[in-house]
Amino acid sequence: MIFIESWSIYMIVWLFPVIFLIHDFEEILTVKGFMSRNKEQIVSLLSPKIGGFVQRQFDLTTVQFSVSVAFVFIFVTSSTYLVTHNNFAEGALRYFFIIVAVFFIHVLTHVGQALIFRAYTPGVITSVIIILPYTAYVLFRLFREHIIDWNFAFANIPFILLALPIILGTHSIARRLVK
């Protein structure tokens, strides 16, 4: 990571859409097969209610899942564009921070899934190798350059929690749009 220390915060921020696409390509390529092979195991390892929810969330064709990814990509790229185009103005910064924080949390879900299944789960490799280091580094740079502080971060926790169901809602939208 030494070589990126010299990169501007703008360059670091613009890596977000690229990092997102690399990660989501892994998910697109593997989620359908994983869900087909592991439907029963999902319910048996989780409670019937949670297992059923997970099955419904990811019972998508590859095309439907790709459409869902496209919707999330709109959030990622629009937040990236707005925060850089508006020189980290508070509203744009809040939007970008929330999306990055959601992806930081997203890593934990992938790692948790892999631990529960004691096996590979879709997206876990790029989550650990790419998403975790990127989100941690971009947050570190935002703090170090005094663009955000802990008050800003804590004040956005409710918005991060509100964003999670919106992101998950893209699966339902994709299911309805693509039959």
C-alpha positions as CSV (number, residue, x, y, z in Angstrom):
1,M,0.0,0.0,0.0
2,I,3.0,2.3,0.2
3,F,2.8,3.3,-3.4
4,I,-0.8,4.6,-3.1
5,E,0.2,6.9,-0.2
6,S,1.1,9.4,-2.9
7,W,-2.2,9.1,-4.6
8,S,-4.7,11.9,-4.0
9,I,-7.9,11.2,-2.1
10,Y,-9.7,11.7,-5.4
11,M,-7.9,8.8,-7.0
12,I,-8.5,6.7,-4.0
13,V,-12.2,7.5,-4.1
14,W,-12.4,6.7,-7.8
15,L,-11.2,3.2,-7.2
16,F,-14.5,2.5,-5.5
17,P,-16.5,1.6,-8.6
18,V,-13.6,-0.5,-9.9
19,I,-13.3,-2.4,-6.6
20,F,-17.1,-2.9,-6.5
21,L,-17.2,-4.4,-10.0
22,I,-14.4,-6.8,-9.3
23,H,-16.1,-8.0,-6.2
24,D,-19.6,-8.3,-7.8
25,F,-18.3,-10.2,-10.8
26,E,-17.2,-12.9,-8.3
27,E,-20.7,-12.9,-6.8
28,I,-22.4,-12.9,-10.2
29,L,-20.4,-15.8,-11.4
30,T,-20.9,-18.0,-8.3
31,V,-24.2,-17.1,-6.4
32,K,-26.7,-19.1,-8.5
33,G,-24.7,-22.3,-8.4
34,F,-24.0,-21.9,-4.7
35,M,-27.7,-21.3,-3.9
36,S,-28.7,-24.3,-6.0
37,R,-26.3,-26.6,-4.3
38,N,-26.8,-25.4,-0.8
39,K,-30.6,-24.5,-0.4
40,E,-31.2,-27.2,2.2
41,Q,-28.0,-26.5,4.1
42,I,-28.9,-22.8,4.4
43,V,-32.1,-23.6,6.2
44,S,-30.6,-26.3,8.4
45,L,-27.7,-24.1,9.5
46,L,-29.9,-21.1,10.1
47,S,-33.2,-20.8,11.7
48,P,-36.1,-21.6,9.3
49,K,-37.1,-17.9,9.3
50,I,-33.6,-16.5,8.6
51,G,-32.9,-19.4,6.2
52,G,-36.1,-18.7,4.3
53,F,-35.2,-15.0,4.1
54,V,-31.8,-15.8,2.7
55,Q,-33.2,-18.2,0.2
56,R,-35.8,-15.6,-1.0
57,Q,-33.2,-12.9,-1.2
58,F,-30.9,-14.9,-3.4
59,D,-33.3,-17.0,-5.3
60,L,-32.5,-15.0,-8.5
61,T,-31.4,-16.0,-11.9
62,T,-27.9,-14.8,-12.9
63,V,-29.6,-12.0,-15.0
64,Q,-31.8,-10.9,-12.1
65,F,-28.8,-10.8,-9.8
66,S,-26.8,-8.8,-12.4
67,V,-29.6,-6.3,-12.7
68,S,-29.6,-6.0,-8.9
69,V,-25.8,-5.4,-9.0
70,A,-26.4,-2.7,-11.7
71,F,-28.7,-0.9,-9.3
72,V,-26.2,-0.9,-6.5
73,F,-23.5,0.2,-9.0
74,I,-25.6,3.3,-9.6
75,F,-25.3,4.1,-5.9
76,V,-21.6,3.4,-5.9
77,T,-20.8,5.5,-9.0
78,S,-23.2,8.3,-8.2
79,S,-21.8,8.7,-4.6
80,T,-18.3,8.6,-6.0
81,Y,-19.0,11.2,-8.7
82,L,-20.9,13.5,-6.3
83,V,-18.3,13.4,-3.6
84,T,-15.4,14.2,-6.0
85,H,-17.3,16.6,-8.2
86,N,-18.5,18.6,-5.1
87,N,-15.1,18.6,-3.3
88,F,-16.3,16.5,-0.4
89,A,-19.2,18.8,0.4
90,E,-21.1,17.5,3.4
91,G,-24.2,16.1,1.6
92,A,-22.2,14.3,-1.0
93,L,-19.7,13.2,1.6
94,R,-22.5,11.7,3.7
95,Y,-23.8,9.8,0.7
96,F,-20.4,8.4,-0.2
97,F,-19.5,7.6,3.5
98,I,-22.8,5.6,3.9
99,I,-22.2,3.6,0.8
100,V,-18.6,2.8,1.7
101,A,-19.6,1.9,5.3
102,V,-22.3,-0.5,3.9
103,F,-19.6,-2.2,1.9
104,F,-17.4,-2.4,4.9
105,I,-20.2,-4.2,6.7
106,H,-20.8,-6.3,3.6
107,V,-17.4,-7.8,4.1
108,L,-18.5,-9.0,7.6
109,T,-21.5,-10.8,6.1
110,H,-19.3,-12.6,3.6
111,V,-16.9,-13.7,6.2
112,G,-19.7,-14.7,8.6
113,Q,-21.3,-16.8,5.8
114,A,-18.0,-18.6,5.1
115,L,-17.6,-19.3,8.8
116,I,-21.1,-20.6,9.2
117,F,-20.8,-22.9,6.1
118,R,-17.1,-23.7,6.8
119,A,-16.6,-23.4,3.1
120,Y,-16.3,-21.0,0.2
121,T,-19.3,-18.7,-0.2
122,P,-19.9,-16.3,-3.1
123,G,-17.9,-13.1,-2.8
124,V,-15.8,-14.1,0.2
125,I,-12.5,-14.1,-1.7
126,T,-12.7,-10.5,-3.1
127,S,-14.4,-9.3,0.1
128,V,-11.3,-10.2,2.2
129,I,-8.6,-9.5,-0.4
130,I,-10.1,-6.4,-2.0
131,I,-13.2,-4.9,-0.3
132,L,-11.9,-5.0,3.2
133,P,-8.5,-3.4,2.5
134,Y,-10.0,-0.8,0.2
135,T,-12.9,0.3,2.5
136,A,-10.5,0.4,5.5
137,Y,-8.0,2.4,3.5
138,V,-10.4,4.9,2.1
139,L,-11.9,5.5,5.5
140,F,-8.4,5.9,7.0
141,R,-7.6,8.5,4.3
142,L,-10.8,10.4,4.9
143,F,-10.0,10.5,8.7
144,R,-6.3,11.3,8.2
145,E,-7.0,14.2,5.8
146,H,-9.6,15.5,8.2
147,I,-12.4,15.2,5.7
148,I,-14.4,13.2,8.3
149,D,-14.2,12.8,12.0
150,W,-15.7,10.4,14.6
151,N,-18.7,12.7,15.2
152,F,-19.5,12.6,11.5
153,A,-19.1,8.8,11.4
154,F,-21.3,8.2,14.5
155,A,-23.9,10.6,13.3
156,N,-24.3,8.6,10.1
157,I,-24.9,5.2,11.8
158,P,-28.7,5.5,11.5
159,F,-28.4,6.3,7.8
160,I,-26.1,3.3,7.3
161,L,-28.7,1.1,9.0
162,L,-31.4,2.6,6.8
163,A,-29.3,2.0,3.6
164,L,-29.0,-1.8,4.3
165,P,-32.6,-2.7,3.4
166,I,-32.5,-0.4,0.4
167,I,-29.5,-2.2,-1.0
168,L,-31.2,-5.6,-0.3
169,G,-34.4,-4.3,-1.9
170,T,-32.6,-4.2,-5.2
171,H,-33.0,-8.0,-5.3
172,S,-36.8,-7.7,-5.2
173,I,-36.8,-4.9,-7.8
174,A,-34.6,-7.0,-10.1
175,R,-36.9,-10.1,-9.6
176,R,-39.9,-8.0,-10.7
177,L,-38.2,-6.4,-13.6
178,V,-36.7,-9.5,-15.1
179,K,-38.9,-12.6,-15.3
